[in-house]
Each structure stands twice: as C-alpha cells, then as structure tokens.
Amino acid sequence: MKKLISIVLVAAMALSMVACGGASSSAPASTGASSEAASTAASGEATSGKEITVGMITDVGGVNDRSFNQTSWEGLQTLAEENPNIKVSYLESKTDADYSANIETYLSEGTDLIICVGYMLAEATKVAAEANPDQLFAIIDDSSIDLPNVACLMFSQAEASYLVGIVAGLATETNTVGYVQGMVSDSMNQFGCGFIAGVKSVNPEATVLQFNANNFGDPTGGNTAATDMITKGADVVFHAAGATGNGVIEACKANGVYAIGVDTDQAPLAPETVITSAMKRVDIAAQDISLAVANGTFTPGVHLYSLENGGVDLSPTRDLLTDEMLTAVEDAKAKIIAGEVQVPSTPEELGDGLFTLK
C-alpha cells in the first residue's frame, strides 16, 4: 500500500497507569521526547539546599513501556542528573494488586514525594493519601482526588489527539483509519473523541474503526486488533494503549501502513511506519512537581498541561508529514489556543454516536 507522507498551572479537567520489581535511578534517559519544554522544568528553577527523595510507581505497563511510564521515569532521571539534591527511584507494578504494596514500600522508606503514574492507581493513591496526610503525592492522568496532599497532573489529551486525527484524515488513501484504546474511562475516552473529531474535521467521509483492548500491557492483543483493522481497509492506525500499542505499531509495520503513537515520540520504534505521535509531556509534569517539593512550593489540586502551555503537541519527528498536513495542524493549533475551535473530550460532546467503545 502506498504511503504518504512551559508550563502553567490552571484548574480543572477530566480524569486519565510496581510487584516490587526493584528501584532504580541510574539508567540514562533515552526518550525521543522533544526538549523544547524540558529545559524549562529541569533547569529553569533552582532547587533549595533541601535534599528530597522522589519515588515513582508505574502502572502495569511497566517502566519500559516505551510510553508514558518510561517517559515519566526518563524525565525524573534528567531532573536528578541536573539537581543532585533530588534522588529518584521507581517501583514497577506487575498487577493491580501491587499499587498499594508499592505505595507502602515508599511510605516505609520515608520518601518525600510519591508519583503514581496513571489513573489506574487512583484508588490506592486516595486511600494512602487519606491515611497519611503529611505525605505528598502526585498522580498522573487523574483529577478525582481532592486532598491537600495530592497534586493531580492532567493533560489536554483530546487536543493532541485532534491534531493526530487531522494527520490521519489527510494521510488515509482508503478513507478508513483505526483507533485502539487501552481501556474505556472518562480520561482515556478523551483520546478517542479528540482523534475522531480531528479526522472528521478534514475528511468527513472517513470511517474510524475502534477497538477497546481493555489492557495496557498486551502487545499481542494490540497487534491482533490492528491487523484486523488493516484487513478491513484501515491504512492509518492510532493507539492510546500504553505497551499494548507496541503491538499496534508492529502490525502496521508488517502491513506497510501508518501508525500513530502516543504520549512520547514513538517514531524510533518504526521510523518508516510511525507518521506522528500525540505527545503528553509527562516528563515535564514529573519534573515540575518534584521541583515544587524541593523548593517548598508544592500545590495540591489540578495542574493542567495543554497546547497553550506546551504540555501537549505533535511529536517533534515530522519527516513523514506533508506540507498540507503541517499547515492544517498549525492552523488547528492556533484556532484551539484562540478558543475558536473547541475540541470534544466526551462522547456526548463529539455527538452523532461517533464514539462506539464501551
């Protein structure tokens, strides 16, 4: 098949993943994430003389998911390299049962800040935060915890998905694209709603095939889902599925169609296959909240990262994007930031029954 080619805090948005697999803080960062905003968080604010420890807990995707767990950890590694007073480590969750156990491990170690990666950890985080009011927590992709010791690091992921939807709508030659979601939730649904809206904005006749993998750690399942979509005519497939999405990318590579990555720049996984990625700067968010603890400026509540403040965007690798795609994306970005385009983040806002996952 032929191929075409910093940070502010605001309030409120909707909701969005360690067996004690071991702590680590020494591996070098190697993400493909853009460094444009990273330098602001990592070196734009000097830390105090206070030494702090930061412990990160992954969801079941693991620290090497090539997605938001890995990107969060790499952000912390970079921060620690540039700020010797900040010591970082991580614990991996192999199953849901590990969330509470890993939190307890860090509590017993007297860790200053515990960062829980993903909405799947929300309940365990809330229970621990209520029981330990002097312990500081941050959770990525969940805004349901309203406690004075919890910071909720949220992203306008519908905006980033809208942009990659534009790319997909312009790239498809079959008028059929695919979307694989890791799990159905208010937070995850933002990815799908934004993506579908973006596709339809430039290609109203396009069909968007959709699949709920119900798993963030199943590459084989992701491969099967994408392969099925490809047999039904999809020539571009977007995933918001963590490690499950690695299988989506492999299927697209094997079948000679485009894939769209998520959370970090996933082009290095398949340079001729991954046309773009919907980036969320989870690395910056993890750095920001850690610096705030070190400087005594920790603020609970929702910290929102959006297109306007550089918290979400297309990935920096754009070699496969045409001038038409880039122009359309930049135009959409300007209109979203100006408030001229309201990106739907729920099935109801999207309307017309376009979002079909349950």
JODA-V748272 format. One record per pair of residues at least 4 apart in sequence whose ideal C-beta (glycine too) atoms are under 7 Angstrom apart, sorted by the first residue. I is the first residue (numbers start at 0). J is the second residue. D is the distance in Angstrom with one decimal. If there is no record, write none. Layout:
<<I:J:D> <I:J:D>>
This chain:
<<0:234:5.7> <0:255:5.2> <0:256:5.9> <1:172:6.5> <2:257:6.4> <3:170:5.0> <3:321:6.2> <4:319:4.6> <4:320:5.9> <4:321:4.7> <5:36:4.9> <5:39:4.5> <5:308:5.6> <5:309:4.8> <6:36:6.7> <6:39:6.6> <6:40:6.5> <6:283:6.0> <6:287:5.8> <6:304:6.3> <6:308:5.4> <6:309:6.8> <6:310:6.3> <7:308:4.7> <8:298:6.7> <8:302:4.9> <9:303:4.7> <10:300:6.6> <10:301:5.4> <11:301:5.3> <12:142:6.0> <12:153:4.7> <12:155:6.9> <12:301:6.2> <12:303:5.4> <13:142:6.6> <13:185:5.2> <13:186:6.1> <13:189:6.5> <13:344:6.2> <14:118:5.7> <14:141:5.5> <14:142:5.7> <14:143:5.7> <14:184:6.5> <14:185:4.5> <14:186:4.0> <15:118:5.3> <15:140:2.8> <15:141:6.6> <15:154:6.8> <15:156:6.4> <15:186:3.3> <15:187:6.4> <16:58:2.0> <16:59:6.0> <16:60:5.4> <16:116:6.3> <16:117:3.1> <16:119:4.3> <16:215:5.2> <16:241:6.3> <17:56:5.0> <17:57:5.2> <17:90:3.5> <17:91:3.9> <17:92:3.9> <17:97:5.4> <17:101:4.3> <18:91:6.9> <18:93:4.1> <18:97:5.1> <19:90:5.7> <19:100:6.6> <19:101:6.1> <19:104:5.8> <20:90:6.5> <20:91:3.6> <20:93:6.6> <22:88:3.8> <22:89:6.3> <22:90:6.2> <23:88:6.3> <23:89:6.0> <24:76:6.9> <24:79:6.3> <24:86:6.7> <24:87:4.8> <24:88:4.9> <26:76:6.8> <28:73:3.9> <28:76:4.7> <28:77:5.1> <29:73:6.8> <30:69:6.6> <30:70:5.2> <30:73:4.5> <30:263:5.4> <30:282:6.9> <31:263:6.3> <31:264:3.6> <31:266:6.4> <31:267:5.0> <31:316:6.8> <32:37:7.0> <32:70:5.9> <32:263:5.1> <32:264:5.8> <32:278:6.8> <32:282:5.8> <33:315:4.2> <34:38:6.0> <35:309:7.0> <36:40:6.9> <36:280:5.7> <36:283:5.2> <36:309:4.5> <37:41:5.7> <37:77:6.9> <37:282:6.3> <37:283:6.0> <38:42:5.7> <38:43:6.9> <39:43:4.3> <40:283:4.6> <40:286:3.8> <40:287:5.1> <40:290:6.8> <41:77:5.5> <41:78:5.4> <41:81:5.2> <41:286:5.6> <42:81:5.7> <44:290:5.3> <44:294:6.7> <46:82:4.9> <46:84:5.3> <46:85:6.6> <46:290:6.4> <46:293:4.3> <46:294:6.2> <47:293:5.9> <47:294:5.4> <47:295:6.7> <48:84:6.9> <49:84:6.6> <49:293:6.1> <50:84:4.6> <51:84:6.8> <51:85:5.8> <51:111:4.1> <51:112:6.6> <51:292:5.6> <51:293:5.1> <52:86:4.8> <52:110:4.9> <52:111:5.1> <53:75:6.2> <53:85:6.3> <53:87:4.8> <53:111:6.7> <53:112:4.7> <53:114:6.5> <53:289:4.9> <54:88:5.4> <54:90:6.8> <54:105:4.1> <54:110:4.2> <54:113:5.2> <55:71:6.2> <55:72:6.0> <55:75:6.0> <55:87:7.0> <55:89:4.4> <55:114:4.6> <55:116:6.4> <56:90:5.2> <56:92:6.4> <56:98:6.9> <56:101:4.7> <56:102:6.6> <56:113:6.8> <56:115:5.1> <56:116:6.5> <56:120:6.5> <57:61:5.7> <57:62:5.2> <57:68:4.3> <57:89:6.5> <57:91:5.0> <57:92:5.5> <57:116:5.3> <58:68:6.5> <58:92:5.8> <58:116:5.8> <58:117:4.0> <58:119:4.8> <58:120:6.4> <58:215:6.3> <59:92:5.4> <59:93:6.6> <59:94:6.4> <59:95:6.9> <59:215:6.1> <59:216:4.8> <60:64:3.7> <60:66:6.5> <60:68:5.2> <60:215:4.7> <60:216:5.0> <60:241:4.0> <60:242:4.3> <61:68:6.2> <61:91:5.3> <61:216:6.9> <61:242:6.7> <62:68:5.4> <62:69:6.0> <62:72:5.3> <62:89:5.6> <62:91:5.5> <63:69:5.8> <64:68:4.7> <64:69:5.5> <64:241:5.3> <64:242:4.1> <65:69:5.7> <65:245:6.0> <65:265:6.6> <65:268:6.4> <66:70:6.9> <66:241:5.0> <66:242:6.5> <66:244:6.7> <66:261:6.4> <66:262:4.6> <66:263:6.2> <67:71:6.0> <67:116:6.6> <67:262:4.0> <67:279:6.6> <67:281:4.8> <68:72:6.5> <68:116:5.3> <69:73:6.2> <70:74:6.4> <70:262:6.0> <70:263:4.3> <70:281:5.2> <70:282:5.0> <71:75:6.7> <71:116:5.2> <71:139:6.6> <71:281:4.7> <71:282:6.2> <71:285:4.8> <72:76:6.4> <72:89:5.4> <73:77:6.5> <73:282:6.0> <74:78:6.4> <74:281:6.8> <74:282:2.7> <74:283:6.5> <74:285:4.6> <74:286:5.1> <75:79:6.3> <75:87:4.3> <75:285:5.3> <75:289:6.7> <76:80:6.4> <76:87:6.6> <77:81:6.5> <78:82:5.8> <78:85:5.9> <78:286:4.6> <78:289:5.8> <79:85:5.2> <79:86:6.5> <79:87:4.6> <84:293:6.4> <85:289:6.0> <85:293:5.8> <90:101:4.3> <90:104:6.3> <92:97:4.0> <92:98:5.7> <92:101:6.1> <93:97:5.7> <95:119:6.8> <96:100:7.0> <97:101:5.5> <98:102:6.6> <98:120:4.9> <98:123:3.9> <99:103:6.3> <99:123:4.5> <100:104:6.7> <101:105:6.9> <102:106:6.3> <102:113:6.3> <102:123:5.9> <102:127:4.7> <103:107:6.2> <104:108:6.5> <105:110:4.1> <105:113:4.9> <106:127:6.9> <106:131:6.2> <106:134:6.4> <111:135:6.5> <111:292:5.9> <112:135:5.0> <112:137:6.5> <112:288:6.9> <112:289:6.1> <112:292:4.6> <113:134:6.9> <113:136:5.1> <114:137:4.7> <114:285:5.8> <115:120:3.9> <115:124:4.8> <115:136:6.7> <115:138:4.6> <116:139:5.0> <117:139:6.1> <117:140:5.5> <118:140:4.8> <118:141:4.0> <118:184:6.4> <118:186:5.2> <120:124:5.3> <120:138:6.3> <121:125:6.2> <121:138:6.4> <121:141:4.4> <121:143:5.7> <121:144:6.5> <122:126:6.4> <123:127:6.3> <124:128:5.9> <124:136:5.7> <124:138:5.1> <124:144:6.3> <124:149:6.9> <125:129:6.3> <125:144:4.9> <126:130:6.4> <127:131:5.9> <128:134:6.9> <128:136:5.1> <128:144:6.6> <128:146:5.0> <128:148:5.5> <128:149:5.0> <129:146:6.7> <132:148:5.8> <134:148:6.2> <135:148:5.5> <135:292:5.9> <135:297:5.8> <136:148:6.1> <136:149:4.7> <137:150:4.4> <137:152:5.8> <137:288:4.6> <138:144:6.4> <138:149:6.6> <138:151:5.8> <138:152:6.9> <139:152:4.8> <139:281:5.7> <139:284:6.4> <140:153:6.9> <140:186:5.6> <141:151:6.0> <141:186:6.9> <142:151:4.4> <142:153:5.3> <142:301:5.1> <144:149:4.6> <144:151:6.2> <146:299:6.7> <147:299:5.1> <148:299:6.5> <149:299:5.6> <150:288:5.4> <150:297:6.7> <150:298:6.6> <150:299:5.5> <150:300:6.9> <150:302:5.9> <151:300:6.6> <151:301:4.9> <151:302:6.8> <152:284:4.1> <152:288:6.4> <152:302:5.3> <153:301:5.5> <153:302:6.7> <153:303:5.1> <153:304:7.0> <154:279:4.4> <154:304:4.9> <154:310:5.8> <154:311:5.5> <155:303:6.8> <155:305:3.9> <155:306:6.4> <155:310:7.0> <155:311:5.4> <156:160:6.0> <156:189:4.9> <156:190:5.5> <156:193:6.8> <156:279:5.9> <156:311:6.4> <157:161:6.2> <157:189:4.2> <157:192:5.9> <157:193:3.3> <157:342:4.8> <157:343:6.8> <157:344:4.1> <158:193:6.5> <158:305:6.3> <158:306:4.7> <158:311:5.5> <158:335:5.8> <158:342:5.3> <159:163:6.8> <159:277:3.9> <159:278:6.2> <159:279:6.5> <159:311:4.0> <159:312:6.4> <160:164:6.1> <160:190:4.8> <160:193:3.3> <160:194:4.2> <160:197:6.6> <160:277:5.1> <161:165:6.9> <161:193:4.3> <161:196:5.6> <161:197:3.9> <161:331:6.7> <161:342:4.7> <162:197:6.3> <162:277:7.0> <162:313:5.4> <162:328:5.2> <162:331:6.2> <162:332:6.8> <163:167:6.3> <163:194:6.4> <163:197:6.7> <163:237:5.9> <163:259:4.9> <163:275:5.6> <163:277:4.6> <163:313:6.8> <164:168:6.1> <164:193:6.5> <164:194:4.2> <164:195:6.6> <164:196:6.3> <164:197:2.2> <164:198:4.3> <165:169:6.4> <165:197:4.6> <165:200:6.4> <165:201:5.3> <165:327:5.1> <165:328:5.6> <165:331:5.8> <166:170:5.8> <166:259:6.9> <166:274:6.2> <166:275:5.2> <166:320:6.6> <166:324:5.2> <166:328:6.8> <167:171:6.2> <167:176:4.6> <167:198:5.4> <167:235:4.4> <167:237:6.2> <167:259:6.3> <168:197:6.6> <168:198:4.0> <168:201:4.1> <168:202:3.6> <168:205:5.6> <169:201:5.5> <169:202:6.9> <169:323:6.1> <169:324:5.1> <169:327:6.4> <170:235:5.2> <170:257:5.8> <170:274:6.2> <171:175:6.6> <171:176:5.2> <171:202:6.9> <171:205:6.2> <171:234:5.5> <171:235:5.2> <172:234:5.8> <173:232:4.7> <173:234:4.9> <174:202:6.8> <174:204:5.7> <174:205:4.9> <174:206:6.4> <175:205:6.9> <175:206:4.8> <175:208:6.6> <175:231:6.8> <175:232:4.0> <175:233:4.9> <175:234:6.9> <176:198:6.1> <176:205:6.1> <176:207:5.6> <176:233:5.6> <176:235:4.4> <176:236:6.9> <177:208:4.5> <177:225:6.4> <177:228:3.6> <177:233:3.9> <177:236:3.8> <178:191:5.7> <178:194:5.7> <178:207:5.8> <178:208:6.9> <178:209:5.0> <178:237:5.1> <179:210:5.0> <179:212:5.9> <179:221:6.0> <179:224:5.1> <179:225:6.2> <179:236:6.6> <179:238:4.3> <179:240:5.3> <179:244:6.7> <179:247:5.2> <180:187:5.7> <180:190:6.5> <180:191:5.6> <180:211:5.4> <180:212:6.7> <180:239:5.4> <180:240:6.2> <180:356:5.8> <181:187:6.3> <181:212:5.6> <181:214:6.7> <181:215:4.4> <181:239:6.2> <181:240:3.6> <181:241:5.2> <181:243:5.6> <182:187:5.5> <182:211:6.9> <182:213:5.7> <182:215:6.7> <183:187:6.4> <183:188:6.6> <183:211:5.3> <183:356:5.2> <183:357:6.2> <184:188:6.6> <187:239:6.4> <188:192:5.9> <188:345:6.6> <188:346:6.4> <188:354:6.8> <189:193:6.0> <189:344:4.4> <190:194:6.2> <190:239:3.7> <191:195:6.2> <191:209:6.6> <191:354:5.6> <191:356:6.4> <192:196:6.3> <192:343:4.9> <192:344:5.7> <192:345:6.2> <192:346:6.3> <192:348:6.8> <192:349:4.6> <192:354:5.6> <193:197:6.3> <193:342:5.3> <193:343:7.0> <193:344:6.7> <194:198:6.5> <194:237:5.5> <195:199:6.2> <195:207:5.1> <195:349:6.1> <195:353:5.2> <195:354:6.3> <196:200:6.2> <196:342:6.2> <196:343:5.2> <196:349:6.0> <198:202:5.9> <198:205:5.2> <198:207:5.7> <199:203:5.4> <199:205:6.8> <201:327:6.1> <208:228:4.7> <208:231:6.1> <208:233:5.6> <209:355:5.3> <209:356:5.3> <210:224:4.4> <211:356:4.6> <212:217:6.3> <212:220:5.3> <212:221:6.0> <212:224:6.1> <212:240:5.2> <212:243:4.8> <214:220:6.0> <214:243:5.6> <215:240:6.2> <215:241:3.5> <215:242:6.2> <215:243:5.7> <216:241:6.6> <216:242:4.8> <216:243:6.5> <217:221:6.3> <217:243:4.8> <218:222:6.3> <218:242:6.1> <218:243:6.1> <218:245:4.6> <218:246:3.5> <219:223:6.5> <219:246:5.8> <220:224:6.3> <220:243:6.0> <220:246:6.6> <221:225:6.3> <221:238:6.5> <221:240:5.8> <221:243:4.0> <221:244:5.6> <221:245:6.7> <221:246:3.2> <221:247:4.4> <222:226:6.1> <222:246:3.4> <222:247:6.9> <222:249:5.5> <222:250:4.5> <223:227:6.5> <224:228:6.7> <224:247:6.9> <225:229:6.3> <225:236:4.9> <225:246:7.0> <225:247:4.3> <225:250:3.8> <225:251:6.0> <226:230:6.6> <226:250:4.7> <227:231:6.7> <228:233:4.0> <228:236:5.8> <229:233:5.4> <229:250:6.7> <229:254:4.8> <229:256:5.9> <233:256:7.0> <234:256:4.5> <234:257:6.6> <235:256:6.5> <235:257:4.5> <235:259:6.7> <236:247:5.7> <236:251:5.5> <236:256:6.8> <236:258:5.6> <237:259:3.9> <238:244:3.5> <238:247:4.1> <238:261:6.0> <239:261:4.8> <240:244:4.2> <240:247:6.8> <244:248:6.4> <244:260:7.0> <244:261:6.2> <245:249:6.5> <246:250:6.4> <247:251:6.5> <247:258:6.1> <248:252:6.3> <248:258:4.6> <248:260:6.8> <248:265:6.6> <248:268:5.4> <248:269:5.4> <248:272:6.4> <248:273:6.3> <249:253:6.3> <250:254:6.2> <251:256:5.0> <251:257:6.4> <251:258:3.7> <251:272:5.2> <252:269:4.5> <252:272:4.3> <257:272:6.5> <257:274:4.4> <258:269:6.7> <258:272:5.1> <258:273:5.1> <259:274:6.2> <259:275:5.7> <259:276:6.4> <259:277:6.9> <260:265:2.8> <260:273:5.1> <260:276:3.4> <261:276:6.1> <261:277:5.2> <262:278:6.7> <262:279:5.1> <262:281:6.5> <263:276:6.7> <263:278:6.4> <264:276:5.3> <264:278:6.5> <264:314:3.7> <264:315:6.1> <264:316:5.3> <265:273:5.1> <265:276:4.8> <266:270:5.6> <266:273:4.5> <266:276:6.8> <266:314:6.5> <266:316:3.9> <268:273:6.2> <269:273:5.2> <274:319:4.5> <274:320:6.8> <275:313:5.3> <275:314:5.7> <275:317:6.9> <275:320:6.4> <276:314:3.9> <278:311:6.3> <278:312:5.5> <278:313:6.7> <278:314:5.0> <279:311:5.5> <280:284:6.4> <280:304:5.9> <280:310:5.1> <280:311:7.0> <281:285:6.2> <282:286:6.4> <283:287:6.1> <283:310:7.0> <284:288:6.6> <284:302:6.9> <284:304:5.9> <285:289:6.3> <286:290:6.2> <287:291:6.4> <288:292:6.7> <289:293:6.5> <290:294:6.0> <291:296:4.7> <291:297:4.7> <291:298:6.7> <292:297:5.0> <304:308:6.3> <304:310:2.3> <304:311:6.4> <305:310:5.3> <305:311:6.2> <306:311:5.7> <306:312:6.5> <306:332:5.9> <306:335:5.6> <306:336:5.7> <307:336:5.0> <313:328:6.2> <317:325:6.8> <320:324:4.5> <320:325:5.3> <322:326:6.1> <323:327:6.3> <324:328:6.2> <325:329:6.3> <326:330:6.2> <327:331:6.4> <328:332:6.3> <329:333:6.5> <330:334:6.5> <331:335:6.1> <331:340:6.4> <332:336:6.3> <333:337:6.1> <334:339:4.1> <334:340:4.2> <335:340:4.9> <335:342:6.2> <343:348:3.6> <343:349:4.2> <344:348:6.2> <345:349:7.0> <346:354:4.0> <349:353:5.2> <349:354:5.3>>
